[in-house]
Amino acid sequence: MSILYNLKKQSWILMIWLFTRITLIFVGWAATLRIPGGPLAEPWPFPKLPLIFTMWDRFDSQWYLAIAQYGYNLPYKTHYSPQAFFPLYPLLIALVHRITSIPYLIVGIIISNIFFILALYILYQLVEDHFGEKIARLSIIFMLIFPTSFYFSAIYTESLFLFGTALSFWAADHKKWWVAGIGGAIAVLTRNLGITLIIPLSIIAWKQYGKKSLKKCYPILLIPIAFSIWAIYLWQFTGNPLQFIHAEYGWGHKLMPPFVSLVVAIYNIFTAPPASFPQGVYVSAWKAPFAALYSTIDGISALIGLIVPFIGRRYGLPWSWVIYSLIGTLVPMTAPTIYAMTPLASMSRYIVVLFPIMVALAQITINRQNLKLSLIISLSLIQAFFFTLFVTWNWIA
């Protein structure tokens, strides 16, 4: 069954996407009326556009918009290096803006939502191929109501990365290895975790062809090739092909064993350290009352990423999917943020792109009606709360 046929047949996906986005817009509008907040004290100006657009422009969004407008040689003095942000998403924003003259911010929102919708359709087909229609439908619902799902519509890279990974897994299953390689290249040019797609895709290739897998599936080498192109650009621009790693150090990330960062996050729930984030940056993000909340959210998110895929394995989740989810959880845990309220900052956002988690949740709850309904209601309410924090410039992920 082709993806194009699936687009027409599964129009309910578009309807649920639209319903959840309209609901989030209402929540964001109400939050900005009732809860005090304001833009962070970074040097770039905040766009003068209606709230329906600007509510999706928070924190990292401003970096992507600045890179889209100026490239990596920003005209502003900032505390951090823009090379921490991979190039494909801001490049697409810049290209569409130059073709259409639509404001950068609106272009970013359009791109995020288009790729999110496409990713949902591809994921539906991927999951249906493995587990049938009921699990596929519920997986899509969980993807849409997960507490940090609103990032798929914000000016963030989540939607583009999800599209690239979903496309690569679907294509690999159907032995369309050139398409899988292109999907992986999209992912690796969107965020650093994309390079790790080599591992689960290689597992799929080995399962299909055994010792002949390299000969048959060589297009997945597009993933390291795309990564190398980015590294060469950084080398020419900064003199360091791995400048994105150095940039992460500037953001406070430090290498350490993954479970150490988890223990610290759990410890911070009960004994929160004082925030040492530079004054004037994300001024409303690190208020002391939120310290335990952040550590709780990120600690639980890490545990979800580590445990839920293994539960899904009991229901037949492919090992390639399980390993992809584990890598996607462990990599951020090995580079925690050392001066934030929680060392696992943004973990709840990192795991939302790990689609096997949503599939596992669907497998666990599909025949447990009370649990399923409770989880759907709980996740939806938590997303509304998280989005309220997000639109009022209180850090969530």
C-alpha positions in Angstrom: 0.0 0.0 0.0 1.5 3.3 -1.0 1.9 6.3 1.3 -0.2 8.4 -1.1 -3.1 6.0 -0.8 -2.7 6.1 2.9 -2.9 9.9 2.9 -6.3 9.7 1.5 -7.6 6.8 3.4 -6.4 8.0 6.8 -7.8 11.5 6.8 -8.8 11.1 10.4 -5.1 11.7 11.3 -5.4 15.2 9.8 -8.6 15.8 11.8 -7.1 14.8 15.1 -4.0 16.9 14.3 -6.2 19.9 13.6 -8.3 19.4 16.8 -5.2 19.1 19.0 -3.6 22.2 17.4 -6.7 24.3 17.8 -7.0 23.2 21.4 -3.4 24.2 22.0 -3.9 27.6 20.5 -6.8 28.2 22.8 -4.8 27.0 25.8 -1.9 29.3 24.8 -4.2 32.3 24.2 -5.8 31.8 27.7 -2.4 31.3 29.3 -0.9 34.5 28.0 -4.0 36.4 29.3 -3.9 35.0 32.8 -0.3 34.2 33.6 2.4 36.9 33.7 5.5 36.4 31.5 7.5 38.0 28.7 10.2 37.4 26.1 13.7 36.4 27.3 16.4 38.9 27.4 18.4 37.8 24.4 19.7 40.4 21.9 17.5 39.7 18.9 14.1 41.5 18.5 10.8 39.6 19.0 8.6 39.5 15.9 5.6 41.8 15.8 3.0 39.3 14.7 -0.3 38.0 16.1 -0.3 35.8 19.2 -1.5 32.8 17.2 1.9 32.8 15.5 4.2 34.1 18.2 3.1 31.6 20.8 5.1 29.0 18.9 8.3 31.0 19.0 10.0 30.4 22.3 13.6 29.7 23.5 15.5 27.7 20.9 13.0 28.9 18.2 14.7 32.2 18.2 18.0 30.6 17.4 16.6 28.7 14.4 15.0 31.9 13.1 18.2 33.9 13.6 20.2 31.2 11.7 17.6 31.2 8.9 17.9 34.9 8.6 21.7 35.5 9.0 23.3 32.1 8.8 25.8 31.0 11.5 27.6 34.4 11.5 25.0 36.1 13.7 25.1 39.8 14.1 24.2 39.5 17.8 26.5 39.0 20.8 25.3 35.9 22.6 26.5 33.7 25.4 26.5 30.6 23.2 27.6 29.2 19.8 24.9 28.7 17.1 26.8 25.7 15.7 25.0 23.6 18.3 21.9 23.8 16.0 22.1 21.6 12.9 21.5 23.3 9.6 18.6 21.7 7.6 15.6 23.1 9.5 16.8 26.8 9.4 18.0 26.3 5.8 14.5 25.2 4.8 13.0 28.2 6.6 15.4 30.5 4.7 14.7 28.9 1.3 10.9 29.1 1.7 11.1 32.7 2.9 13.2 33.8 0.0 10.8 32.2 -2.5 7.6 33.4 -0.9 8.6 36.4 1.3 6.4 35.0 4.0 7.8 36.0 7.5 10.4 33.7 8.8 8.4 32.8 11.9 5.3 31.8 9.9 7.4 29.8 7.5 8.9 27.9 10.4 5.5 27.1 11.8 4.3 25.9 8.4 7.3 23.7 7.8 7.0 22.1 11.3 3.4 21.3 10.8 3.7 20.0 7.3 6.5 17.6 8.2 4.6 16.6 11.4 1.5 15.6 9.4 3.6 13.7 6.9 5.5 11.9 9.7 2.2 10.9 11.3 0.9 9.3 8.0 4.2 7.5 7.5 4.2 6.3 11.1 0.7 5.0 10.8 1.6 2.9 7.8 4.8 1.7 9.5 3.0 0.6 12.7 0.1 -0.9 10.8 2.5 -3.0 8.8 3.8 -4.5 12.0 0.9 -4.6 14.4 -2.4 -3.8 12.6 -4.8 -0.9 12.4 -5.8 -0.7 16.1 -2.3 -0.3 17.4 -1.4 2.1 14.6 -4.4 4.3 15.4 -3.6 4.4 19.1 0.1 5.1 18.5 -0.8 8.1 16.5 -3.1 9.4 19.2 -0.4 9.0 21.8 2.0 10.9 19.5 -0.5 13.8 19.3 -1.3 14.0 23.0 2.1 13.2 24.5 2.9 16.1 27.0 5.6 17.6 24.7 3.9 16.9 21.4 3.3 20.7 21.0 7.0 21.0 20.0 6.1 19.3 16.7 4.1 22.5 15.8 6.6 25.0 17.3 9.6 26.4 15.6 11.7 23.4 16.7 13.3 20.5 14.8 11.2 17.7 16.3 8.8 17.4 13.3 11.5 17.3 10.7 13.6 14.8 12.7 10.5 12.6 13.2 9.8 12.7 9.5 13.3 11.7 8.6 13.4 8.8 11.1 9.9 7.5 10.2 10.7 7.6 6.5 14.0 5.7 7.0 12.4 3.0 9.1 9.4 2.6 6.7 11.6 2.5 3.7 14.0 0.0 5.2 11.1 -2.3 6.0 10.0 -2.1 2.4 13.6 -2.6 1.1 13.6 0.9 -0.4 17.1 1.6 0.8 17.7 4.8 -1.2 14.7 6.3 0.4 15.9 5.0 3.8 19.2 6.7 3.2 17.6 10.0 2.3 15.4 9.8 5.4 18.5 9.2 7.5 20.3 12.1 5.8 17.4 14.4 6.6 17.6 13.2 10.3 21.3 13.7 10.6 21.2 17.2 9.1 18.5 18.0 11.6 20.0 17.0 14.9 23.1 15.1 16.0 21.2 12.0 17.1 20.5 11.3 13.4 23.9 9.7 13.0 22.9 6.9 15.3 20.2 5.7 12.8 23.0 3.7 11.2 22.7 1.2 14.1 18.9 0.3 13.9 18.9 0.5 10.1 21.9 -1.9 10.0 20.0 -4.3 12.1 17.1 -4.3 9.7 19.5 -4.7 6.8 21.2 -7.7 8.4 17.8 -9.3 9.1 16.9 -8.9 5.4 20.2 -9.8 3.7 22.6 -11.2 6.3 26.2 -11.0 5.1 25.1 -9.4 1.8 23.5 -6.5 3.7 26.3 -4.0 2.9 26.1 -4.8 -0.8 22.3 -4.5 -0.9 21.8 -1.6 1.6 24.7 0.7 0.9 22.5 3.7 0.4 22.3 4.1 4.2 25.8 5.4 3.8 24.1 8.6 2.9 23.8 9.2 6.6 27.5 9.5 7.4 28.0 11.3 4.0 25.5 13.9 5.0 27.1 14.2 8.5 30.5 14.6 6.8 29.2 17.4 4.6 28.1 19.3 7.8 31.4 18.6 9.4 33.3 19.9 6.4 31.2 23.1 6.5 32.1 23.5 10.2 35.7 22.9 9.4 35.8 25.6 6.8 33.7 28.0 8.8 35.3 27.5 12.3 38.4 25.4 11.8 36.8 22.6 13.8 34.8 19.8 12.0 33.2 18.9 15.4 32.4 22.4 16.4 28.9 21.4 17.2 30.3 19.3 20.1 32.4 22.2 21.3 29.3 24.4 21.1 27.4 22.0 23.3 30.1 22.4 26.0 29.3 26.1 25.8 25.7 25.4 26.6 26.8 23.6 29.8 26.8 20.0 28.5 29.4 17.7 30.0 30.1 14.0 29.3 29.4 11.6 32.1 28.0 8.1 32.6 24.3 8.2 31.7 23.0 6.8 35.0 24.9 9.3 37.0 22.9 12.1 35.4 19.7 10.2 36.2 20.7 9.8 39.8 21.5 13.5 40.0 18.2 14.4 38.5 16.4 12.2 41.1 18.4 13.8 43.9 17.5 17.3 42.6 13.8 16.5 43.1 14.4 16.6 46.9 17.4 18.9 47.1 17.4 21.4 44.2 20.7 23.3 43.6 20.6 27.0 43.0 20.4 28.0 39.4 23.6 29.3 37.9 22.3 30.2 34.4 23.7 33.5 33.3 21.6 36.4 34.4 19.5 38.0 31.6 19.1 34.7 29.7 15.8 32.8 29.9 15.1 35.0 32.9 11.8 33.2 33.8 13.0 29.7 33.1 14.9 28.8 36.2 12.8 30.0 39.1 13.5 28.0 42.3 9.9 26.8 42.7 10.2 24.9 39.4 13.4 23.1 40.3 11.8 19.9 41.7 9.2 20.0 38.9 11.9 20.0 36.2 13.9 17.3 37.7 10.8 15.1 38.2 9.6 15.6 34.6 13.1 14.9 33.2 13.8 11.9 35.5 10.4 10.3 34.6 11.0 11.0 30.9 14.4 9.2 31.1 12.8 6.2 32.9 10.1 6.1 30.2 12.7 6.0 27.5 14.7 3.3 29.2 11.8 1.0 30.4 8.8 1.3 28.1 10.6 0.0 24.9 11.6 -3.2 26.8 7.9 -3.6 27.8 7.0 -3.1 24.2 9.5 -5.8 23.2 7.3 -8.3 25.2 4.5 -7.4 22.7 6.7 -7.9 19.7 8.4 -4.5 19.3 11.3 -5.1 16.8 14.8 -5.0 18.4 15.8 -2.3 15.9 13.0 -0.1 17.3 14.0 -0.9 20.9 17.6 -0.1 20.3 16.7 3.1 18.5 14.7 4.3 21.5 17.4 3.3 24.0 20.1 5.2 22.0 17.8 8.2 21.8 17.4 8.2 25.5 21.0 7.3 26.6 22.8 9.8 24.3 21.2 12.9 26.1 21.9 11.3 29.4 25.6 11.0 28.6 25.8 14.8 28.0 23.8 16.4 30.8 23.5 20.1 31.5 25.7 20.8 34.4 24.5 24.2 35.5 20.7 23.8 35.0 18.1 23.0 37.5 18.2 19.5 36.2 21.0 17.7 34.4 18.5 16.0 32.1 17.1 19.3 30.7 14.8 18.7 27.7 14.6 15.0 28.2 10.8 15.1 27.9 11.3 16.7 24.4 14.0 14.3 23.4 11.8 11.2 23.9 8.8 12.5 22.1 10.5 11.8 18.7 11.1 8.2 19.8 8.1 6.7 18.1 8.6 3.1 19.5 7.6 4.5 22.9 4.2 5.6 21.6 3.8 2.1 19.9 4.7 0.4 23.2 2.2 2.6 25.1 -0.5 1.5 22.5 0.5 -2.1 22.9 0.3 -1.9 26.7 -3.1 -0.2 26.8 -5.0 -1.5 23.8 -6.9 -4.1 25.7 -7.1 -2.2 29.0 -9.9 0.3 28.5 -9.7 2.0 31.8 -5.9 2.4 31.7 -6.1 3.6 28.1 -8.8 6.2 28.9 -6.9 7.4 32.0 -3.7 7.7 30.1 -5.2 9.6 27.2 -6.9 12.1 29.6 -3.7 12.4 31.8 -1.4 13.0 28.9 -3.7 15.5 27.3 -4.0 17.5 30.5 -0.2 17.4 31.1 0.4 18.7 27.6 -2.0 21.6 28.3 0.0 22.4 31.5 3.3 22.1 29.7 2.2 24.3 26.9 1.0 26.9 29.4 4.5 27.0 30.8 6.0 27.2 27.3 4.0 30.1 26.0 4.6 32.1 29.2 8.3 31.7 28.8 8.7 29.2 31.7 11.1 26.5 30.6 9.7 23.1 30.1 12.0 21.3 27.6 
